[in-house]
Amino acid sequence: MKKVLLGFIVVLMAVAAQAQMGGVEKAIAGLEQQWVAASKAGNADGVAALLADNFVNLNSDGTTPSRAQTLEMVKKGKWEVNQISDVKVTTFGNTAIATGAWYGKGTGGDGKAVDSHERWVDTWMKMSSGKWQCIASASAPAKM
C-alpha cells in the first residue's frame, strides 16, 4: 500500500510540474506579445520593463545596440505592421528560450523604411524578484 501511495504521489508531482511548465511557456509567449505590442505603439517604457538591465541585443543587420539604444529605437519607430508568429518556448529551469518569426512594415527607429521578415531568438531569465526578463535577443533576416 505504501508503494502504491508513493507511486501516486510521484505521478501527481510530475503532472503538477508539467502543468507549471506549460504555464511558464504561456507566460513567456505572453511577454513576447507584450513586447511587440509595446514596440508597435512606440511605448519604450512598456518594453523597458521586459528587458534586464544588462540586456544584450544583436540586430539582423549585425549591430549590437545597448539597452538604452534599443529603447530609443522603440520610441522612434513608426509601424504599420509589427507582429510576431510561430512563437515557441523551451524552458530550462529559471531560463527560457523563445523563438519565432517577425514581420515589420513601417519606419524603423533609425528613420529607414522597413518591410522585412526575420527569425528571432530571445533568452529569458526568472530574476530573483520572481519576474521574467529578457537578457538577450538576436534576429536574422528570413526569406519568405
DAZIRA-V6869 format. One record per backbone hydrogen bond with DSSP energy under -0.5 kcal/mol. NH is the residue of the N-H (numbers start at 1). CO is the residue of the C=O. Records with the same first field share a line. If there is no record, write none. Layout:
NH->CO / CO
//
This chain:
5->1
6->2
7->3
8->4
9->5
10->6
11->7
12->8
13->9
14->10
15->11
16->12
17->13
18->14
19->15
20->16
21->17
22->18
23->19
24->20
25->21
26->22
27->23
28->24
29->25
30->26
31->27
32->28
33->29
34->30
35->31
36->32
37->33
38->34
39->35
40->36
41->37
42->39
43->38
44->42
47->43
48->44
49->45
50->47
51->47 / 48
52->134
55->52
56->135
58->137
59->63
62->59
70->66
71->67
72->68
73->69
74->70
75->71
76->72
77->73
78->107
79->40
80->105
81->105
83->103
85->101
88->99
90->97
92->95
95->92
96->124
97->90
98->96 / 122
99->88
100->120
101->85
102->118
103->83
104->116
105->81
106->114
107->78
108->112
111->108
114->106
116->104
118->102
119->140
120->100
121->138
122->98
123->136
124->96 / 122
125->133
126->94
127->125 / 131
130->127
133->125
134->50
135->123
136->123
137->56
138->121
139->58
140->119
142->117
//
